[in-house]
Amino acid sequence: MSRMEEDASDFLKRVAWSVFSGLVWLVLTLGIGAYNGWLAPEHGITLTNILFYAWMVLSLLGLIWINYRLWKKKFPHG
């Protein structure tokens, strides 16, 4: 296998993992929040809404950190 094919394979793996992890985070977060009624407060903000949004922000920061670590490695061509 030539070097160009390995670079393309590595790039496509990074793209696939980034998209997959982002979609899983989105579906889980919005699904849990909408199902339990924590996503949009109906009768004012409660403690569960605050905890849900705190978990959502912290897990988003974790997802960003994972993607940063994934894309930090330089490609051989640049």
Backbone torsions as a table, in degrees:
resi	resn	phi	psi	omega
1	MET	NA	133.7	-177.9
2	SER	-78.4	167.4	-178.2
3	ARG	-65.2	-35.0	-178.9
4	MET	-64.8	-38.2	179.3
5	GLU	-66.9	-36.7	177.3
6	GLU	-66.8	-39.0	178.1
7	ASP	-64.7	-43.7	179.7
8	ALA	-65.7	-39.4	178.3
9	SER	-64.4	-43.6	178.8
10	ASP	-63.4	-43.0	179.2
11	PHE	-62.6	-44.9	-179.2
12	LEU	-67.9	-33.6	175.3
13	LYS	-64.7	-41.6	178.1
14	ARG	-63.5	-43.8	178.8
15	VAL	-62.6	-45.6	-178.4
16	ALA	-63.1	-44.2	179.6
17	TRP	-65.8	-38.1	179.0
18	SER	-65.3	-46.7	-179.6
19	VAL	-66.6	-44.6	-179.0
20	PHE	-62.1	-48.0	-178.7
21	SER	-65.9	-37.1	177.4
22	GLY	-65.4	-42.1	179.3
23	LEU	-69.2	-38.7	177.3
24	VAL	-63.4	-44.2	178.3
25	TRP	-61.2	-44.7	-178.3
26	LEU	-63.5	-47.6	-178.4
27	VAL	-65.0	-44.8	-179.9
28	LEU	-64.9	-46.7	-177.0
29	THR	-65.7	-50.3	-179.1
30	LEU	-70.1	-34.4	178.2
31	GLY	-65.8	-47.2	179.0
32	ILE	-64.6	-44.1	-178.6
33	GLY	-66.0	-42.4	-179.5
34	ALA	-71.7	-39.5	-178.5
35	TYR	-64.2	-41.4	-176.7
36	ASN	-90.1	-4.2	179.4
37	GLY	78.3	21.2	-179.6
38	TRP	-93.7	-14.6	-174.5
39	LEU	-70.9	-46.9	-179.2
40	ALA	-124.9	109.5	-178.8
41	PRO	-65.6	128.7	-178.3
42	GLU	-92.1	-40.8	-175.9
43	HIS	-120.1	45.4	-178.3
44	GLY	95.3	166.9	-177.8
45	ILE	-84.1	129.8	178.7
46	THR	-113.1	176.0	178.8
47	LEU	-63.2	-36.8	179.9
48	THR	-66.5	-35.4	175.4
49	ASN	-63.5	-43.5	-179.5
50	ILE	-64.8	-43.8	178.1
51	LEU	-64.1	-39.5	178.8
52	PHE	-63.6	-46.1	-179.3
53	TYR	-68.4	-33.2	174.9
54	ALA	-64.9	-44.7	177.4
55	TRP	-63.4	-38.4	-179.9
56	MET	-63.6	-44.9	-179.9
57	VAL	-66.6	-44.3	-179.6
58	LEU	-65.6	-39.9	178.9
59	SER	-71.0	-31.7	174.9
60	LEU	-66.3	-41.4	175.9
61	LEU	-61.9	-38.7	175.8
62	GLY	-63.4	-40.5	178.0
63	LEU	-64.9	-41.5	177.4
64	ILE	-63.4	-41.3	178.6
65	TRP	-63.4	-41.5	178.3
66	ILE	-63.0	-44.5	179.2
67	ASN	-67.3	-35.6	175.8
68	TYR	-61.9	-46.2	178.6
69	ARG	-63.1	-35.5	180.0
70	LEU	-67.2	-38.6	-175.2
71	TRP	-96.1	-1.3	-177.2
72	LYS	-68.6	-34.0	-178.9
73	LYS	-65.3	128.6	-177.9
74	LYS	-78.2	150.4	173.3
75	PHE	-82.9	152.2	-177.3
76	PRO	-62.9	-26.0	-176.7
77	HIS	-85.4	-7.0	-178.7
78	GLY	-170.0	NA	NA
